[in-house]
Amino acid sequence: MKESKTYISDTVLSFNVTKEGATKHTHVSFTPLTLRGSMLTTDDARLQDAIERHRLYRSGCIKLSSAVPIEEKSVIPHVSAAPADAAASYGDTTFAGVVDEDRQPQETVLTFSSVVEGKDYIAETYGVSRTKLRTRADIEKAGEAHGVKIVWEK
């Protein structure tokens, strides 16, 4: 089972690692955090192994913050008894049959009173770098990427 691991450091890091079985180096850049330090989240097992073999990890400069198992989801569309040549669209995928209205994705709507409040929520909940969330438009775009609609209080 795959794991998504988050690594943290008290400083902003950028270094090279060699993945197991690879002949080339991979450049690793941690994302800076607002107050101090940096973080990196990855689900690449070979990259995780390379980071954990690196001297910065062994010396304690890089620490494992969290490891979350990722369940691989298989998408099985719900198909009604309509003829096979009838096609209904669901997002970017087309399925044979008709998709029930109940199966449409529900959009989450979040309301924020300030940019700081929205930035903090998106950064903490979805791991988006705060440096990429400078304006309301940036926050709305990041929210849309995670299936969340952002509404601003007047």
Secondary structure, DSSP 8 states (H G I E B T S, - for coil): -EEEEEEEESS--EEEEE-TT-SSEEEEE-EE-SSS-EEEEE--HHHHHHHHHSHHHHTTSEEEEEEEEE----------SS-TT-EEEETTEEEES---GGGS---EEEEESSHHHHHHHHHHHH---GGG--SHHHHHHHHHHTTEEEEE--
